[in-house]
Amino acid sequence: MLVIWALVAAVVVGRLAELQWLGAKAYADRGEKQLVHAVALPAGRGSIFDRGGQDLAISVDQPTIWADPALVVDPRGEAAQLASVLGGDAAGLQDRLSRPARFVYLGRQVGDDVAARVKALNLPGVAILKEPRRFLPAGDLAAPLLGKVGINDNGLTGLEYQYDKTLAGRPGRLVSERDQSGRELPGGVQQYDPSAHGDDLVLTVDRSIQYEAERDLSAGIQAAHALGGLALVMDTKSGELLAVACLRAADPATAGPTTAACDKDQALTNVYEPGSVQKLVTISAALDQGVVKADDSLIVPDHLQVADHLFHDPETHSTGRWSITDVVANSSNIGTIEVASKLGRQRLYQYQQAFGFGRATGLGDPGESAGLLLDPAHYSGTSMGSIPIGQGIAVTAVQMLAAYNTVANGGVYVAPKLVKAVVGADGVPRPTAPSATHRVVSAQTATDMTAMLGEVVRVGTGKAGAIAGYQVAGKTGTARKTNPNGPGYLDGAYISSFAGFVPMQQPSLTAMVVLDQPTPIFGGKVSAPVFAQMAAYSLRQLRVPPPAPGEHLATAAPAATAASAKGVGDVGDAGSTTVPASTPVPFAPSTPTTAPARRPTAGSAAPGPAASTTTTTGAGRHGGVGPGGTLAGRSRPTP
């Protein structure tokens, strides 16, 4: 008996040693986990305001229904009662109420009326907490730009995703010691770590201008039976985007265009072939390099052979002498190609880069496209015919807007900007850095180009872009739409645009409108009127006065005088024709040719076999992007 009791005592002592010495920490930790409970305290998400402090996106606490299954006494009965209020499946609710857990969601971010009915049921183990939910006070205004927020208050798209860390804040934590029934233990552990509210964003967007841009764009899309469109307004000097509108029709046959149908900010993420609006870059580069002068003239036929492709002007006309202004005002493909042949492929490429093509704008959107800009080393025989007139490259609407803003800003590129300031917990706005700038063309080149763009609106293809009391400088564009499912173009499908700035003498606003598959197809017919409505409202909203009487530009560019000007066509390479590769290929005819009959609008140059062209060099006449001001070290995009 003594031995037996000695062994029992030894076992007891050994067990006590294990519990109190060897395994003490493990058991203490297990007990703490059973008694000490931590609850995450969600941080308030920062708001997004327009430039004037008006709400664009805010978070409001909403009731969320949850349960502690350990305290639920009748899962089946409580599930039946909850299903009648929450509208869910009773079996699913019963499964949640029966789980071996201490916290389960039953209904996230429900209405106040639903929460009140749940509270009235007074069910054991069922409780209510508050969770922040994102709201857009102005409805779907600028929704693709702002983006979406998930049910867990995390940014999913748009600015909400891009600035998620800034807006989200820091979650808090509440730690307390509770018994098995969930009651707090007097004198138990209590620790409170408060959450930190997220910072607010102040955008450059003007809520009123954004609303008007969306309204005018919607009307233009419906009038042209288009699939959708984009409209942008920019402050010329600062590069601040005052409006970024994206509208699409989920089903054009049955519903009008909405922002909800734009799954992302397509002005930054989607690329397209720009067509004739690209001619601004080609002509500006040639003027800046001195290969043509503002008062020069060219012999312009209505068709021209480049490699194995026959390029055409959109309107049939007799061969004659046109000024550079006439080429721009009438959107002449042939005249532009002739100018580009004097400039050369390498310098054209350098100026395209300087104007912002082939690289992101710096807005920082994770989904922003850099566009597609072909390296001159990979040009085909027809590239110097197609690329100068805006086919064979791809840009975003924001890139093209910034290119026009460069000319409006006296030849200086200003990077687009969307966030004006960040407001912290102290309520003090912290302005973001000014937009980066660099000179692209000389001030005189910009002035000459502005005068030519003014003729586009006065007598050329963009007359519908005129605004009463103001002189508008702008350019139309109509380009074939690429096939999203394979090579080539969609038959009969076009992207039509108008880009410009106002007032022409001292620009305050630069704007652009892009329509997807409109009818009629011409940018001067469908996009220019939307520009005029949108820009006119913006001028009134910002109180921009008309120019003083007699104010004019100091330019040598003559007024448009071409007798063939009809102010209609601006289609890139309309009515193209391919000839056998063995046929002699004249790049610029030396004698006038007889104009062919009126041709249908169709076709664009497909890249032909690779061919070399001679590239001329020389200093820019005003220190542009030629050898006197080359953009050394700039990275080249992948073709």
HELIX and SHEET records of a PDB file:
HELIX    1   1 LEU A    2  ALA A   17  1                                  16    
HELIX    2   2 GLU A   18  LEU A   22  3                                   5    
HELIX    3   3 ALA A   24  LEU A   35  1                                  12    
HELIX    4   4 PRO A   69  LEU A   71  5                                   3    
HELIX    5   5 PRO A   75  LEU A   86  1                                  12    
HELIX    6   6 ALA A   90  LEU A   97  1                                   8    
HELIX    7   7 ASP A  112  LEU A  121  1                                  10    
HELIX    8   8 ALA A  143  LEU A  146  1                                   4    
HELIX    9   9 GLY A  158  GLN A  162  1                                   5    
HELIX   10  10 ASP A  164  ALA A  168  1                                   5    
HELIX   11  11 ARG A  207  ALA A  223  1                                  17    
HELIX   12  12 GLN A  266  THR A  269  1                                   4    
HELIX   13  13 GLY A  275  GLN A  278  5                                   4    
HELIX   14  14 LYS A  279  GLN A  289  1                                  11    
HELIX   15  15 ILE A  324  ALA A  329  1                                   6    
HELIX   16  16 ASN A  333  LEU A  343  1                                  11    
HELIX   17  17 ARG A  345  ALA A  354  1                                  10    
HELIX   18  18 PRO A  376  HIS A  378  5                                   3    
HELIX   19  19 SER A  383  SER A  386  1                                   4    
HELIX   20  20 ILE A  387  ILE A  389  5                                   3    
HELIX   21  21 ALA A  397  ALA A  408  1                                  12    
HELIX   22  22 ALA A  443  ARG A  458  1                                  16    
HELIX   23  23 LYS A  463  GLY A  465  5                                   3    
HELIX   24  24 GLY A  523  GLN A  541  1                                  19    
SHEET    1   A 3 VAL A  36  LEU A  41  0                                        
SHEET    2   A 3 GLY A 172  GLU A 177 -1                                        
SHEET    3   A 3 GLN A 190  ASP A 193 -1                                        
SHEET    1   B 6 VAL A 104  GLY A 107  0                                        
SHEET    2   B 6 ASP A  55  ALA A  67 -1                                        
SHEET    3   B 6 ILE A  48  PHE A  49 -1                                        
SHEET    4   B 6 ASP A 200  LEU A 203  1                                        
SHEET    5   B 6 VAL A 419  VAL A 423 -1                                        
SHEET    6   B 6 PRO A 429  PRO A 431 -1                                        
SHEET    1   C 3 VAL A 104  GLY A 107  0                                        
SHEET    2   C 3 ASP A  55  ALA A  67 -1                                        
SHEET    3   C 3 VAL A 126  PHE A 135 -1                                        
SHEET    1   D 5 LEU A 241  ARG A 248  0                                        
SHEET    2   D 5 GLY A 228  ASP A 235 -1                                        
SHEET    3   D 5 LEU A 509  ASP A 516 -1                                        
SHEET    4   D 5 TYR A 489  VAL A 502 -1                                        
SHEET    5   D 5 ALA A 473  THR A 482 -1                                        
SHEET    1   E 2 SER A 297  VAL A 300  0                                        
SHEET    2   E 2 GLY A 320  SER A 323 -1                                        
SHEET    1   F 3 HIS A 303  VAL A 306  0                                        
SHEET    2   F 3 HIS A 309  HIS A 312 -1                                        
SHEET    3   F 3 THR A 577  THR A 578 -1                                        
SHEET    1   G 2 VAL A 412  VAL A 414  0                                        
SHEET    2   G 2 THR A 437  ARG A 439 -1                                        
END                                                                             
